[in-house]
Amino acid sequence: MPVARFGVSLENDLLEALDVFVQENKFPNRSQAIRHLIEKNIVEQKWKCNNIVAGAIILTYNYNKNEVQVKISEIKKNAINEILSAQNFYISAEKALEIIAVKGPSHKLTELSEALISIKGIEHGKLIMSKVD
C-alpha cells in the first residue's frame, strides 16, 4: 500500500510522551507508533455501535480490600445478561486477577467495563472484545 508523508507539529511534552511510548512499546520509529494509535482509535470507535461482541474484562486489585470486591459484585449483579462467567486468580499474597467473560452489544460491554475499571482500588483494568457475528 502506498504511504503518504505529512508533517505533524507537537508541543515538546507531547513529543516526549510519544518518544516514551515508542521506546516502551519497541516501535521502530514514531510513524509506526502514530499508525498504531490511529488504528487503535478506529477500532475503538467501531465498538461504540451496537455490534454483538464477546470478550473479557480483566481486572487486578488488592483482594484484602473488601469494599472493592463488594462494588465489583454489585456491578456484576446488574449485568447478568452480559456476563457469561467470571474467574478469580490469586497472583500474590495481596493481588487478585479477575477475568470476566462477557457477550452483548459492544456499547453495553464498554459501559460495564468502564464501571468496573473506575472502582476505587482497581489497579488495572482492560476490556478486550471480538465481533461475534
HELIX and SHEET records of a PDB file:
HELIX    1   1 ASN A   12  GLU A   24  1                                  13    
HELIX    2   2 ARG A   30  LYS A   46  1                                  17    
HELIX    3   3 ASN A   66  LYS A   77  1                                  12    
HELIX    4   4 SER A  106  ILE A  117  1                                  12    
SHEET    1   A 4 ILE A  83  TYR A  90  0                                        
SHEET    2   A 4 LYS A  95  PRO A 105 -1                                        
SHEET    3   A 4 ILE A  52  ASN A  62 -1                                        
SHEET    4   A 4 ILE A 122  LYS A 131 -1                                        
END                                                                             
